[in-house]
Amino acid sequence: MNHIQNFKKSLILRRVIINFTENPISPIGSHPAIQSPRLYRTKATCNPKSKNEVTDYREAEDALLDYLHSTRNLQFTDAENISRNSPRFLEKLLKGVGNDNVDNHNNENIGQFVTRFLRYHPINEFEPFFESMGLDPCEFTTRLPRDLMFLADDKVLLENYHVLCRYGFASKSIGKIYKEVKEMFRFDDGVLLSRLREVEGFCLLHQSAVVKIVGSCPYVLIGGEVCDVFKVVTELKKLGILNNWFVENISDDECYNWTHMVQVLCVLKQLECDNARLGRLLHKHPTVLLEGSGLITFLVITFLLKFGASKTDIILLFSRFPEINMRDFFSNLRRSYCFLLGIEMDVDNIGKVFRSHPHILGSCSLKGVKTALNCLNSGKKRLCEIIMKNPEELMNLAIGSKVTPLPSSKECIIEKTKFLLDLGFVENSKEMERALKRFRGRARELRERFDCLVNAGFDQEVVTEMVKSAPQIVNQSKEVLEMKVDFLVNELGYSLGSISGYPSSLSYAIEKMKLRCMFYKWLKEQGGTNSMALSTILACSEKQFIKDKVRNHPKGIEVYEMFKRQIY
């Protein structure tokens, strides 16, 4: 009895400490977080709008606490935890009381009115109880007892709940245990505690570690998984990994498969023959074992084996494993593979890079191929050569990194200069210097694209002027240039003269061209605009186009969004 009283005193003391060290906000209204002083907190859903509402909400909390403790004879700690951690229920309760009724009792505060309401309208106590355990209403609605409404009538449930609380489980985490293993709360007196002690003793774990393990995988207490837990813990202890590792790294939001973890440990032990080295790896990178219960590590190893990686290659990877979680590492590996395919590196060379530098490929998320080539001012073949020579250059192409354009090779500059001189550019002129900086691709490819525009119907002199004005237009493939000219001329009815008057129109993405021009054509058919030059349609920003053109028609936004869905 003294032990229980001391326990209650310590909990109340904790409440006082929390009250003085936090900035409590007890809301009423719709939905973000309550941070009132309490033993355990769940994410609340009420947002106070005024001081009066905060005061009303606190008074309602206190009235519910008093009702549960004094009227329904629940333990004070239970009553307090329920009243402080069931904001949705309190919101519903306040709506049930009704603002009109409160206005008719101006001499009473909201707490007194809630007290009177509860006296004549008993509540289903399981609703705020389950909410205080961290369950959302949609999760516990189907779990409410059909023939009970008072918590005291379900002594078995309450006793098992108390066992978990006394053992060290936070109230908000007990909801997950109830949701996944409801039968655990039907255990007879003493059974649940003995199961917890069994895991603790069988696996030689501290109580805090057992709380973490059971909180993440409640089935440990009812199935045969305790044997797999024992195997994992035993193996990890051989590697020098003790209780704190479990407490710090196991997440309550995950659900671990201990059988898979046993298998992953076996594979890692076969690879990392030295226990000390494997222990250091798991200490530094716990996600190697814990991410997806180790399945992500299996995927990484399998991925590398497909490229011919040896046992030594994989051991070397883990010895140089970057500061990144295993899931992101695997995602980066796949992105790197797509990148190397995108720059048309042959399969044998991709295999060499993956075998020699997997730690580089998995440590950063690479830019898209088109973006990287544009930033480098390089072609695919040259980039392949650079990567094969030094795969670490890939680090410079990570998303967010600033890329310095590559200097053009001497041979390439000579070829491009000859091509420009043939077009009539003046040697060493500013026009030629500008074109050389902006051209991408070999002189042969540039000539093909130039000829493509001539074949589309432009005069050669006109194409030359277009290239001088907008050199970037010949950085696109022949197919793209043909498609854009065909769209503007045959579908929208623009003349070749309109395009040559604004050659930069061929630089825009085909999707943007189609969206802007299709909307303009529709707007013109509706009589909402006069003829516009291509530059007027394409050059402005998206925001400006919507403001100046789209919003000028009552159905503009609706039609614009319809075209956008069709095109993208």
BAKOL-896963 format. One record per residue (C-alpha): x, y, z. Coordinates in steps of 0.25 Angstrom, whole numbers. Example, Ala and Ser with C-alpha at 12.3 -4.5 7.8 and 13.67 -1.06 7.14 Angstrom:
BEGIN
+-------+-------+-------+
!    c1 !    c2 !    c3 !
+-------+-------+-------+
!    49 !   -18 !    31 !
!    55 !    -4 !    29 !
+-------+-------+-------+
//
This chain:
BEGIN
+-------+-------+-------+
!    c1 !    c2 !    c3 !
+-------+-------+-------+
!     0 !     0 !     0 !
!    11 !     9 !     3 !
!    18 !     6 !   -10 !
!     5 !    10 !   -17 !
!     4 !    23 !    -9 !
!    19 !    26 !   -12 !
!    16 !    23 !   -27 !
!     4 !    33 !   -27 !
!    12 !    44 !   -20 !
!    24 !    42 !   -30 !
!    14 !    43 !   -42 !
!     8 !    56 !   -36 !
!    21 !    62 !   -34 !
!    25 !    59 !   -48 !
!    12 !    67 !   -52 !
!    16 !    79 !   -43 !
!    30 !    79 !   -50 !
!    24 !    78 !   -64 !
!    15 !    90 !   -60 !
!    26 !    99 !   -56 !
!    36 !    95 !   -67 !
!    26 !    96 !   -79 !
!    17 !   106 !   -85 !
!     4 !    99 !   -85 !
!    -7 !   103 !   -95 !
!   -20 !    96 !   -93 !
!   -28 !    99 !  -105 !
!   -43 !    98 !  -110 !
!   -47 !    98 !  -124 !
!   -43 !    90 !  -136 !
!   -30 !    83 !  -137 !
!   -14 !    85 !  -133 !
!    -7 !    82 !  -120 !
!   -11 !    82 !  -106 !
!     1 !    84 !   -97 !
!    -6 !    84 !   -83 !
!     2 !    79 !   -71 !
!     0 !    64 !   -71 !
!     7 !    51 !   -69 !
!     6 !    47 !   -84 !
!     3 !    55 !   -96 !
!    -3 !    51 !  -109 !
!    -5 !    60 !  -121 !
!   -17 !    69 !  -118 !
!   -27 !    75 !  -128 !
!   -32 !    87 !  -122 !
!   -27 !   101 !  -125 !
!   -30 !   112 !  -115 !
!   -35 !   125 !  -121 !
!   -36 !   134 !  -109 !
!   -32 !   134 !   -94 !
!   -47 !   131 !   -90 !
!   -47 !   119 !   -99 !
!   -34 !   114 !   -93 !
!   -40 !   116 !   -79 !
!   -53 !   109 !   -83 !
!   -45 !    97 !   -88 !
!   -37 !    96 !   -75 !
!   -49 !    96 !   -67 !
!   -55 !    86 !   -76 !
!   -43 !    77 !   -74 !
!   -44 !    79 !   -59 !
!   -59 !    76 !   -59 !
!   -56 !    63 !   -66 !
!   -45 !    59 !   -57 !
!   -53 !    61 !   -45 !
!   -65 !    53 !   -51 !
!   -56 !    41 !   -54 !
!   -48 !    42 !   -41 !
!   -59 !    46 !   -31 !
!   -72 !    41 !   -37 !
!   -67 !    29 !   -45 !
!   -56 !    25 !   -35 !
!   -45 !    24 !   -45 !
!   -30 !    25 !   -40 !
!   -26 !    40 !   -40 !
!   -15 !    37 !   -49 !
!   -24 !    30 !   -59 !
!   -34 !    41 !   -58 !
!   -24 !    52 !   -60 !
!   -17 !    45 !   -72 !
!   -31 !    42 !   -79 !
!   -36 !    57 !   -77 !
!   -23 !    63 !   -81 !
!   -21 !    54 !   -93 !
!   -34 !    53 !  -100 !
!   -36 !    67 !  -107 !
!   -46 !    61 !  -118 !
!   -55 !    55 !  -107 !
!   -55 !    68 !  -100 !
!   -58 !    76 !  -112 !
!   -70 !    67 !  -114 !
!   -74 !    68 !  -100 !
!   -74 !    83 !  -101 !
!   -82 !    83 !  -113 !
!   -92 !    73 !  -106 !
!   -93 !    83 !   -94 !
!   -97 !    94 !  -104 !
!   -94 !   109 !  -105 !
!  -108 !   113 !  -104 !
!  -110 !   106 !   -91 !
!   -97 !   112 !   -85 !
!  -102 !   126 !   -89 !
!  -114 !   124 !   -80 !
!  -105 !   121 !   -68 !
!   -96 !   133 !   -68 !
!   -94 !   132 !   -53 !
!   -87 !   119 !   -55 !
!   -74 !   116 !   -62 !
!   -72 !   105 !   -72 !
!   -67 !    95 !   -63 !
!   -79 !    96 !   -54 !
!   -88 !    94 !   -66 !
!   -80 !    82 !   -71 !
!   -81 !    76 !   -57 !
!   -96 !    77 !   -57 !
!   -97 !    72 !   -71 !
!   -88 !    59 !   -67 !
!   -97 !    57 !   -55 !
!  -109 !    54 !   -63 !
!  -102 !    50 !   -76 !
!   -93 !    38 !   -73 !
!   -82 !    37 !   -84 !
!   -76 !    25 !   -90 !
!   -63 !    25 !   -83 !
!   -56 !    16 !   -93 !
!   -56 !    27 !  -103 !
!   -47 !    37 !   -96 !
!   -39 !    25 !   -90 !
!   -35 !    20 !  -104 !
!   -32 !    34 !  -109 !
!   -23 !    36 !   -97 !
!   -15 !    23 !  -101 !
!   -12 !    30 !  -114 !
!   -23 !    24 !  -123 !
!   -31 !    32 !  -133 !
!   -46 !    31 !  -132 !
!   -46 !    24 !  -146 !
!   -37 !    13 !  -139 !
!   -45 !    11 !  -127 !
!   -59 !    13 !  -131 !
!   -60 !    -2 !  -135 !
!   -53 !    -6 !  -123 !
!   -63 !     0 !  -113 !
!   -70 !   -11 !  -104 !
!   -84 !   -13 !  -108 !
!   -90 !   -15 !   -94 !
!   -81 !    -7 !   -86 !
!   -79 !     8 !   -84 !
!   -72 !    10 !   -70 !
!   -57 !     6 !   -70 !
!   -58 !     1 !   -56 !
!   -67 !   -10 !   -61 !
!   -55 !   -16 !   -69 !
!   -45 !   -19 !   -58 !
!   -37 !   -28 !   -67 !
!   -34 !   -17 !   -77 !
!   -31 !    -7 !   -67 !
!   -22 !   -16 !   -59 !
!   -14 !   -20 !   -71 !
!   -13 !    -5 !   -75 !
!    -8 !    -2 !   -61 !
!     3 !   -13 !   -63 !
!     8 !    -7 !   -75 !
!     8 !     7 !   -69 !
!    16 !     2 !   -56 !
!    26 !    -5 !   -65 !
!    29 !     8 !   -72 !
!    21 !     9 !   -85 !
!    16 !    23 !   -88 !
!     1 !    23 !   -89 !
!     1 !    28 !  -103 !
!     9 !    16 !  -108 !
!    -1 !     6 !  -101 !
!   -11 !     9 !  -112 !
!    -2 !     3 !  -123 !
!    -1 !    -9 !  -114 !
!   -16 !   -10 !  -112 !
!   -19 !    -8 !  -127 !
!    -9 !   -19 !  -131 !
!   -10 !   -29 !  -120 !
!   -24 !   -27 !  -113 !
!   -24 !   -41 !  -107 !
!   -12 !   -36 !   -98 !
!   -22 !   -28 !   -90 !
!   -30 !   -40 !   -87 !
!   -19 !   -47 !   -79 !
!   -22 !   -52 !   -65 !
!   -16 !   -46 !   -53 !
!    -1 !   -47 !   -53 !
!     1 !   -53 !   -67 !
!     5 !   -40 !   -75 !
!    15 !   -36 !   -65 !
!    21 !   -50 !   -65 !
!    22 !   -49 !   -80 !
!    29 !   -36 !   -79 !
!    39 !   -42 !   -68 !
!    41 !   -54 !   -77 !
!    46 !   -46 !   -89 !
!    54 !   -38 !   -79 !
!    61 !   -50 !   -73 !
!    61 !   -59 !   -85 !
!    68 !   -48 !   -94 !
!    76 !   -42 !   -82 !
!    71 !   -28 !   -85 !
!    68 !   -16 !   -77 !
!    54 !   -12 !   -74 !
!    55 !     1 !   -83 !
!    60 !    -8 !   -95 !
!    48 !   -18 !   -93 !
!    39 !    -6 !   -94 !
!    45 !    -2 !  -107 !
!    44 !   -16 !  -113 !
!    30 !   -19 !  -108 !
!    25 !    -5 !  -112 !
!    30 !    -7 !  -126 !
!    26 !   -21 !  -128 !
!    15 !   -25 !  -118 !
!    14 !   -39 !  -124 !
!    27 !   -43 !  -116 !
!    18 !   -45 !  -104 !
!     8 !   -55 !  -110 !
!    15 !   -62 !  -121 !
!    28 !   -70 !  -123 !
!    36 !   -57 !  -127 !
!    42 !   -56 !  -114 !
!    51 !   -67 !  -118 !
!    56 !   -59 !  -130 !
!    57 !   -47 !  -121 !
!    66 !   -55 !  -112 !
!    75 !   -59 !  -124 !
!    76 !   -45 !  -129 !
!    80 !   -40 !  -115 !
!    89 !   -51 !  -113 !
!    97 !   -49 !  -126 !
!    97 !   -34 !  -124 !
!   103 !   -35 !  -110 !
!   114 !   -44 !  -116 !
!   117 !   -32 !  -125 !
!   118 !   -22 !  -113 !
!   104 !   -16 !  -114 !
!    96 !   -15 !  -101 !
!    83 !    -9 !   -96 !
!    85 !     6 !   -99 !
!    86 !     2 !  -114 !
!    72 !    -3 !  -114 !
!    67 !     9 !  -106 !
!    73 !    19 !  -115 !
!    70 !    13 !  -129 !
!    58 !     4 !  -128 !
!    46 !    13 !  -133 !
!    32 !    12 !  -127 !
!    26 !    15 !  -141 !
!    33 !     3 !  -147 !
!    28 !   -11 !  -147 !
!    40 !   -21 !  -147 !
!    41 !   -35 !  -153 !
!    51 !   -41 !  -144 !
!    52 !   -54 !  -152 !
!    57 !   -45 !  -164 !
!    67 !   -39 !  -155 !
!    73 !   -52 !  -150 !
!    75 !   -55 !  -165 !
!    81 !   -42 !  -168 !
!    91 !   -44 !  -156 !
!    95 !   -57 !  -162 !
!    98 !   -51 !  -175 !
!   106 !   -40 !  -169 !
!   114 !   -49 !  -161 !
!   117 !   -57 !  -173 !
!   122 !   -44 !  -180 !
!   128 !   -38 !  -168 !
!   136 !   -49 !  -162 !
!   142 !   -40 !  -151 !
!   131 !   -38 !  -140 !
!   138 !   -25 !  -135 !
!   137 !   -19 !  -149 !
!   122 !   -23 !  -150 !
!   119 !   -17 !  -137 !
!   125 !    -4 !  -141 !
!   117 !    -4 !  -153 !
!   104 !    -6 !  -146 !
!   108 !     4 !  -135 !
!   110 !    14 !  -145 !
!    99 !    10 !  -155 !
!    88 !     4 !  -148 !
!    79 !     5 !  -160 !
!    87 !    -6 !  -167 !
!    80 !   -16 !  -158 !
!    67 !    -8 !  -154 !
!    63 !    -1 !  -167 !
!    51 !   -11 !  -172 !
!    56 !   -21 !  -162 !
!    69 !   -23 !  -171 !
!    62 !   -25 !  -184 !
!    67 !   -12 !  -190 !
!    81 !   -17 !  -187 !
!    77 !   -30 !  -194 !
!    73 !   -22 !  -206 !
!    86 !   -14 !  -206 !
!    94 !   -27 !  -206 !
!    86 !   -33 !  -217 !
!    87 !   -21 !  -225 !
!   102 !   -21 !  -225 !
!   103 !   -36 !  -227 !
!    95 !   -34 !  -240 !
!   107 !   -25 !  -245 !
!   117 !   -36 !  -241 !
!   121 !   -30 !  -228 !
!   130 !   -40 !  -220 !
!   129 !   -43 !  -205 !
!   142 !   -34 !  -203 !
!   135 !   -22 !  -211 !
!   123 !   -23 !  -201 !
!   131 !   -24 !  -189 !
!   139 !   -12 !  -194 !
!   126 !    -4 !  -196 !
!   121 !    -6 !  -182 !
!   135 !    -2 !  -177 !
!   133 !    11 !  -184 !
!   118 !    12 !  -182 !
!   114 !    27 !  -183 !
!   107 !    35 !  -173 !
!    93 !    32 !  -178 !
!    81 !    23 !  -175 !
!    80 !    10 !  -182 !
!    67 !    13 !  -189 !
!    73 !    26 !  -195 !
!    85 !    19 !  -199 !
!    78 !     8 !  -207 !
!    69 !    19 !  -214 !
!    82 !    26 !  -218 !
!    88 !    14 !  -224 !
!    76 !    12 !  -232 !
!    76 !    26 !  -237 !
!    91 !    25 !  -240 !
!    88 !    13 !  -249 !
!    77 !    21 !  -256 !
!    87 !    33 !  -258 !
!    98 !    24 !  -264 !
!    88 !    17 !  -273 !
!    83 !    31 !  -277 !
!    96 !    36 !  -282 !
!    97 !    23 !  -290 !
!   109 !    17 !  -282 !
!   110 !     2 !  -287 !
!   106 !    -9 !  -277 !
!   121 !   -14 !  -275 !
!   125 !     0 !  -270 !
!   113 !     2 !  -261 !
!   117 !   -11 !  -255 !
!   131 !    -7 !  -252 !
!   127 !     6 !  -246 !
!   117 !    -1 !  -237 !
!   127 !   -11 !  -233 !
!   138 !    -1 !  -230 !
!   130 !    11 !  -224 !
!   117 !     7 !  -218 !
!   119 !    16 !  -206 !
!   119 !    28 !  -216 !
!   107 !    24 !  -224 !
!    99 !    22 !  -211 !
!   103 !    34 !  -203 !
!    97 !    45 !  -212 !
!    84 !    47 !  -220 !
!    89 !    51 !  -234 !
!    83 !    62 !  -243 !
!    75 !    58 !  -255 !
!    83 !    54 !  -268 !
!    78 !    66 !  -276 !
!    81 !    76 !  -264 !
!    94 !    70 !  -262 !
!    98 !    71 !  -277 !
!    93 !    85 !  -278 !
!   101 !    90 !  -265 !
!   114 !    83 !  -270 !
!   112 !    88 !  -285 !
!   116 !    74 !  -289 !
!   111 !    62 !  -297 !
!   108 !    48 !  -292 !
!   120 !    42 !  -298 !
!   130 !    51 !  -291 !
!   123 !    50 !  -278 !
!   124 !    35 !  -278 !
!   139 !    36 !  -281 !
!   140 !    46 !  -269 !
!   132 !    36 !  -259 !
!   140 !    24 !  -264 !
!   153 !    32 !  -261 !
!   149 !    36 !  -247 !
!   135 !    32 !  -242 !
!   137 !    41 !  -230 !
!   133 !    53 !  -240 !
!   119 !    48 !  -238 !
!   119 !    55 !  -225 !
!   119 !    68 !  -232 !
!   106 !    65 !  -239 !
!    98 !    63 !  -227 !
!    85 !    70 !  -225 !
!    87 !    84 !  -219 !
!   102 !    85 !  -223 !
!   107 !    96 !  -232 !
!   113 !    90 !  -245 !
!   125 !    97 !  -252 !
!   123 !    95 !  -268 !
!   134 !    87 !  -274 !
!   144 !    94 !  -283 !
!   142 !    90 !  -298 !
!   153 !    81 !  -304 !
!   162 !    87 !  -314 !
!   157 !    77 !  -325 !
!   143 !    81 !  -322 !
!   145 !    96 !  -322 !
!   152 !    95 !  -336 !
!   141 !    87 !  -342 !
!   130 !    97 !  -336 !
!   138 !   109 !  -341 !
!   139 !   103 !  -355 !
!   124 !   101 !  -355 !
!   121 !   115 !  -350 !
!   130 !   121 !  -361 !
!   123 !   113 !  -371 !
!   110 !   120 !  -366 !
!   116 !   133 !  -368 !
!   120 !   137 !  -354 !
!   132 !   146 !  -353 !
!   145 !   139 !  -347 !
!   148 !   144 !  -332 !
!   135 !   152 !  -332 !
!   126 !   154 !  -320 !
!   115 !   146 !  -327 !
!   124 !   134 !  -330 !
!   129 !   134 !  -315 !
!   115 !   134 !  -310 !
!   111 !   123 !  -320 !
!   123 !   114 !  -316 !
!   119 !   116 !  -301 !
!   105 !   112 !  -303 !
!   106 !   101 !  -314 !
!   105 !    87 !  -308 !
!   109 !    75 !  -317 !
!   119 !    72 !  -328 !
!   120 !    80 !  -340 !
!   114 !    69 !  -348 !
!   101 !    68 !  -339 !
!   100 !    84 !  -340 !
!   100 !    83 !  -355 !
!    89 !    72 !  -355 !
!    80 !    81 !  -347 !
!    83 !    93 !  -355 !
!    80 !    85 !  -368 !
!    67 !    80 !  -361 !
!    62 !    95 !  -360 !
!    66 !    97 !  -374 !
!    58 !    85 !  -379 !
!    46 !    90 !  -370 !
!    45 !   101 !  -380 !
!    53 !   113 !  -375 !
!    64 !   119 !  -384 !
!    78 !   116 !  -380 !
!    81 !   131 !  -378 !
!    69 !   132 !  -369 !
!    73 !   120 !  -361 !
!    87 !   126 !  -360 !
!    81 !   138 !  -354 !
!    72 !   130 !  -344 !
!    85 !   123 !  -339 !
!    92 !   136 !  -337 !
!    80 !   141 !  -329 !
!    78 !   128 !  -321 !
!    89 !   119 !  -322 !
!    83 !   109 !  -312 !
!    72 !   105 !  -322 !
!    82 !    95 !  -329 !
!    85 !    88 !  -316 !
!    72 !    80 !  -318 !
!    71 !    67 !  -325 !
!    65 !    68 !  -340 !
!    53 !    60 !  -335 !
!    49 !    71 !  -325 !
!    52 !    83 !  -335 !
!    43 !    76 !  -345 !
!    32 !    74 !  -335 !
!    32 !    88 !  -330 !
!    32 !    94 !  -344 !
!    21 !    85 !  -348 !
!    12 !    88 !  -336 !
!    14 !   103 !  -338 !
!    12 !   103 !  -353 !
!     2 !    92 !  -356 !
!    -6 !    92 !  -343 !
!    -6 !   106 !  -338 !
!    -5 !   113 !  -352 !
!     7 !   121 !  -349 !
!    16 !   125 !  -361 !
!    30 !   122 !  -363 !
!    33 !   137 !  -362 !
!    26 !   137 !  -348 !
!    36 !   127 !  -343 !
!    48 !   133 !  -350 !
!    44 !   146 !  -344 !
!    45 !   140 !  -330 !
!    55 !   128 !  -331 !
!    55 !   126 !  -316 !
!    41 !   120 !  -317 !
!    48 !   107 !  -321 !
!    55 !   107 !  -308 !
!    43 !   105 !  -299 !
!    39 !    91 !  -295 !
!    29 !    86 !  -304 !
!    19 !    84 !  -292 !
!    20 !    99 !  -289 !
!    18 !   103 !  -304 !
!     6 !    94 !  -305 !
!    -1 !    99 !  -292 !
!     1 !   113 !  -295 !
!    -2 !   113 !  -310 !
!   -14 !   104 !  -308 !
!   -20 !   113 !  -298 !
!   -17 !   125 !  -306 !
!   -24 !   119 !  -318 !
!   -37 !   115 !  -309 !
!   -37 !   129 !  -304 !
!   -36 !   135 !  -318 !
!   -48 !   126 !  -322 !
!   -56 !   132 !  -310 !
!   -53 !   146 !  -315 !
!   -45 !   149 !  -302 !
!   -33 !   153 !  -309 !
!   -27 !   159 !  -322 !
!   -15 !   153 !  -330 !
!    -2 !   152 !  -321 !
!    12 !   150 !  -325 !
!    19 !   137 !  -320 !
!    28 !   145 !  -311 !
!    16 !   151 !  -304 !
!    10 !   137 !  -302 !
!    23 !   129 !  -298 !
!    33 !   139 !  -291 !
!    25 !   143 !  -279 !
!    25 !   135 !  -266 !
!    14 !   125 !  -262 !
!     9 !   134 !  -251 !
!     9 !   146 !  -261 !
!     2 !   138 !  -272 !
!    -9 !   134 !  -263 !
!   -11 !   148 !  -257 !
!   -11 !   155 !  -271 !
!   -18 !   144 !  -280 !
!   -24 !   133 !  -272 !
!   -32 !   141 !  -262 !
!   -38 !   150 !  -273 !
!   -48 !   140 !  -276 !
!   -59 !   134 !  -266 !
!   -55 !   120 !  -271 !
!   -41 !   123 !  -272 !
!   -35 !   115 !  -260 !
!   -44 !   103 !  -263 !
!   -40 !   102 !  -277 !
!   -25 !   105 !  -274 !
!   -25 !    93 !  -264 !
!   -32 !    84 !  -274 !
!   -21 !    87 !  -284 !
!   -11 !    85 !  -274 !
!   -16 !    71 !  -270 !
!   -17 !    67 !  -284 !
!    -3 !    71 !  -287 !
!     5 !    67 !  -275 !
+-------+-------+-------+
//
